Amino acid sequence: MKRRTSQHRMGSTHIYSEEQLAGLRASATARKQETVERLRSAIASLKEKRQDITAQTIYAECGLHYSSYVRNEEAITLFRANSTYLAEKKQRTKRKRKTSGDASSQPSPRDPLLNYKKPQLVMRLRKAQQQIQDLERQLANLADACLQRDARVAELEVKLTELEPYRNFVEQVRLRVREEEYQGEGPFSS
């Protein structure tokens, strides 16, 4: 069974007067200042005791929950400035930066492929795979052409070795003909 909501709460919208609003603002400001003062005194007390300044130790010292000063800008700034945990964390990150800065002065560039969404990467991958397949086909065709050319060269070399004796014979005939021509044209010829 549903609970009934009171008619009074649902239908009424209360309008505050300027005096009431000013009073609320003054009260909120006073509470914020009280929180900052309690936090300051707790931090000073912890520093005197030489204890770590953390949210837990502040709660143990003065009863302030972290949630009560996290919304108060002045109080959270004060806490962050004095927190031993946050100071250690800053020092750790500074050390990491220094050690990594020594290795290389420039930060490693961000991989541009990380900017793409998955569907875009899939499209690029498929396009690249298609290009690889096309190149493999072209390479296979070139390999076939090279094999055919090598086979033709081998055939021609075989024919050349078969024709080698004839070439020697033709060369000998040419030499004889030249010798005969030169002998016939000599100074003593008639």
Secondary structure, DSSP 8 states (H G I E B T S, - for coil): ------HHHHH------HHHHHHHHHHHHHHHHHHHHHHHHHHHHHHHHT----HHHHHHHH---HHHHHS-HHHHHHHHHH-HHHHHHHHHHHHHHHHHHHH-SS-----GGGGS-HHHHHHHHHHHHHHHHHHHHHHHHHHHHHHHHHHHHHHHHHHHHHHHHHHHHHHHHHHHHHHHHHHHTSTT--
